[in-house]
Amino acid sequence: MTTSTAITDGRSLVVFPAIENERLHKLIDVASPMRVFNTDDANEALALIGNADAFFGKITPTLLAQATKLRWIQSPTASLEHYLFPELIEHSCLLTNMRGLFSDVIADHVLGIVLCFARNLHTYLRRQWKSEWAPVGGEAERSTFSMGPAITSTIDRSHQHLSDCALGVVGAGEIGREILRRAAAFGMTLLAVDPVCRQVPGVLEDVWPTNRLNDLLAASDYVVIAAPHTPETFKLFRSAQFAQMKRTSVLINIGRGAIVDLADITEALQNGVIAGAGLDVFEVEPLPSEHPLWQMQNVIITPHVAAASPHIAERHLATLLENVRRFVAGEPLLNVVDKQKWF
């Protein structure tokens, strides 16, 4: 069913697939005097988009080919690898996405993984299930009450002090910058590479260009992938990149699964090329139940939930409403995408 505001100035926004009434009513209010058409019918969307100025939802080549006045498309997602297609990239319309909604919660997820590896929390959880009292490093190494911690034991050496560690971020966008801010609070040495960003004010004054990726890999104890999936980042991490990393380092991927070759990281972990991995995204999702990564004690797997938060839906709506308000008012839009670069 189509819902619209009253016809006033002739401009229109097509929403397809349709959104529920609660969001729709707020959208109609902020869009006025622009008309809002909300439909689940593909044929109706095709008829409506011919005169539409703006679009929110899932654009397709068929829909775009029918549009004659389209000036703006709002993607419902932050990632664009499944959204872009050649005709959209070449089209004159502005494209905006939903980046910036997830930065803090994903950064929390990353630091949670870092803390697990630094303090062996994932190992202790597994031992707890077996009622096993066994410090990493061996109980025999524990200091006695009579002597105190007079020497640095194997237990001590098996638990990291984060301020002794370097964290390198691949992709200093909204998410990467927030990861760096949180890591700074732990006193970690910070490194980052990015194709555009050159500093994170007050946190990291020298973000390297991407051609220094190998320098970052060699210097980092934790390497965090926070980059989007683009033609440049597709399978960016393969055996050659793992070989550049410290044998004691951990790879964390909360970016996109396609950035890391699944077979190569599995082999690198099996052969001790790197010490561990915290993976939220995978080249194949869901990760098959028979995949060897599931059984590796040095791997933390989360099922693509790094962005999960009770605040995301409200932020998503707020971004949509603000961009619609700006479009109607003729103001610059938030989150404009370089379609050629996919971000």
N, C-alpha and C positions, 0 to 999 in steps of 0.2 A: 504494500500500500504506500502511496506517495503522500507525504505531508509537506506543506509549504507555508511560508508566511504570505501575507497579502501582497499582491503585485503593486510595486511602487516605482522604482527606478529602472526596472528591467534587468538588473544584474541577478545572477543566480549561482547557487552552490549546490552541486549534486553530491549526495552522500550514498555510496554503494560499496558494500552491502549496508543495509539499514542499521542504524543504532537504536537502542531502546529509548522509550519515551522520556525517561528522566534526563538523559544527556541531550536528547533532541530539543526539549523545551528550553534548556539553557542555551543551546546553540542558536535556536531561532531568536531568542532575546538579544543575543550579542550581535547577530548577523543583520538585524534590521537596519536599513530598509531592504537589504539584499534578500531575495527569495531563497528558501532552503527546500530542496527536494530530497526526500529520504525514502529510498526504495531498496527492496530485495530482489526485484524483478530485473533480470539482465536485459530483456528487450526494452523495458521502460527506461532503464539507465541509458541505453543506447539512443533512445529517442530524445531524452532530456539533455544529454551532454552536448548535443549539437550547438546549443546556444548558451552553454554554461560558461561562466567566467572562472569558476573555481571548482575543485573536486577534492573530496576526502574519501579515502577507502582504497580499494584495490583497482588500480588502473590497469587496463589491458591494451594490447595493440589495437584490438577492434574498437574499443571505446575511444582511444586517442585519435584514431583515423577519422572518427565521426565528428570530433570537436573542431569548431571553427573559430571560437572566441576565447579558448581556454588560456588563462594567464598564470594560474597557480594551482599546484597540486600539493596537498598535504599527505605525506605518507603516514600511516598509523604506526610505523615501526621506526626504530633507530637504524637497524641494519638495512642495507639496500641491495644486497647481492641477489635476493629473490624478487626484487621489486623492479629494478631497472631492466630496460630492453633497448635495443638500438634506436628505435623511433623516439622513445622518450628522451634518451640522451641527446638526440639532435633537435628536439622540439624547443621552441623559444620560451616555453612556459618556465616559471620558477618552480623548483621542487624544494620542499622543506621536509625535514624528518623529525623524529622524536628524541634526538640525542639530548643528553643532559639529565634525563629522568632517573638514571640508575647509578650515577657516579659514586655516591656515598655508600650505598648498600653493596655494590660490587667491590669497592675498596675495602669494606669491612670483611667481605668474604675472602679476599686475597690475604689480608693480614691474619685472618683466622687460620688459613693454610700455612702461612709463614710460621706462626706460633706453634702449630702442630709439629712441624718439622724441627723447629729450633728446640722445642722442649719434649719431643718424642711423644706427644699426646696421643697420636694415632696408634703408636705401639702399645702404650699403656692401656688404652681402651680394649685392644685385643687381648692383652694379658688379664685385664680385669674380668673379662668374660670367662676366663679359665681359672679364676681365683688364684692367679699367679703373682707372687711378690718377687719381682725381678727387675731391679733398676738396669737401664741400659748402661753398659760398662761393667756390670758384674757386682754382685753383693760383696764379694771378697775385697773389693776396692774401697768400701765405705770407711770413712774415718771413724775412729773409736772415740768414745766420750772422754777417755783419759788423755788422749793426744790432741783431739780437735783436728781441724782441717789444715794440718801442717804442710801437706803436699797437694799438688794438683793431681787428682786421681783420674782413672779412666772414666769414672762416672762424670766427673766434672767436664772432662774433655768431650763427652758424648752429649752435652747439653750446651747449646750455643748462647752466648751473650749477644743480643741483637745489635748492640752498638759496635760490635766487632765485625759485623757483616755488611756487605754491599748488596743493594737491591737495584737491579737494572730493569727499566720499563721500556718495552718496545711499543711505542705509540703514546705520545704525550698529549692526547686529546682530553676531553672532559673526564673520562674514567682514569686514564693514566695519571693526570695531574692530581686527582684525588688520592690515588694510591700513593703517590710520592709524598703528599702532605701527611698522610697517616704514618708512613714509614719514617718520615722525619721526626715524628713524635717519639719514636723508639730510638732515636739517635743513630739510625743506619746511614751508611754512606750511600748517596743517591746518584744514579746514572740514568740517562734516558736518551733514546733516539726518536726522531720524528721528522717527517718530510716538510713540515710547516713550522711547528712551534719551536722557538729558540730559547725560551726561558719560562720558568714557573716562578713568578715574583715572590721573593721571601722564602723560597724553598730550594730551587735549583736554578742557578743563574746561567748555566751553560748546557742547554739541551743539544746534543750532537745531531748532525744530519744522519740520514739512514745509512750512508756509506761507511759509517763507523760502527755498524752493528757488531762486527767481529771484536772490536775493542771492548764494547759493552759485555759481550759474552765471556771474554777472557777474564774480565775484572769482577764479575758479579757472582755472589753466592746464591742469590735468588734472581732468576730471570722471569719477568712477568710479561706475558703477551696481552696487551690491551689495545691492539690495533683492529681496525675493521677488515673484513674480507674485501679485498680489491684485486684487480689484476696483478698489482705489484706484490701483494702479500700472500697470494695463493701458493701454498706449499713453500712458504718462505723458510720454514724450519724442516730441514732434512738432515741426513747423517753428517754432512759437512759442517752444519751449524752446531750440532751436538758435540762434534769433535773439537770445536773451538771453546767449549765451556769447561769449567773446572770439573774434575772427576767428583768433587765433593758438592757440586751445585745442584740446585733444584729448579726445574722448569714449572711454571704455573701458567696455565692457559685459561683465561676467562674472556678471550677475544672471540675468535671463531675457529671451529674445528678444522676448516679447510686450510688454515695457516700451518698446521702441523701434520706432516705425513705420519699416518697412524702406524704403518709398518716400521718406519725408521725410528720413531720414538720407542716403540716396543723393543726393538733390537738394541737401542742405546741403553735402555734400562736393564735389559737382560744381561748385557755385556759389561755393565759397570762404567759405561762411558760418562754417564751422569749419575748422581746419587739418588735422585728421586724426582717425582712429578706430582703436582696437584692439578687435576684436569676436570674442568666443568663442561667443556665442549669437545666434541670429537668429530673426526672426518665422517664417521658413520654413527648416526644416532637413531634409536638407542644403541649404545655399545652392546654388541652381541654377548649373550650370557656366557658363551664359551671362550670369549677373548681372554688371552693370558693376563692382560692388565688387571683384571678383577682379582687375581690371586697373588699379585705382587705386594709384599709387605712394605715396599718403599713407594707406594702409589696411593694417593688419596683421590677418590673418584666422587664427584657430585653430579647429579643428573640434570645439568643445564639449569641450575637454580640460583646462580650467583646474583641475578637481578631480582629475585623474589623479595617482595616487601609489601606490607599493607598500605604503603603510601604511593605506590606507582600509579594506580588507577586515577587517583585524584590529581596527580601531577600531569598525567597524560591528558586529562580533560582540560586542565588549566592551560596547558600549552596550546591545545586545539582552539580553545575559546580566545586566548590572547592573539593568536595568529589571525583568526577570523576578524576580530575587532580591528587589528592593524590593517588587514586587507581592505575592509570597508572604509577605514579612515585614510587610506592611502599612505600608511606609515611603513617603514622597513619591517620585513618579516623576520621572525626568529628562525634560526637553524637552517638557513639557506644552504643548499647542497651544491657542490661542484659536480655536476652529473658525469663529467668526463673522468673524474677521479673516484667516484662512488662514495664520497663523504663530504 
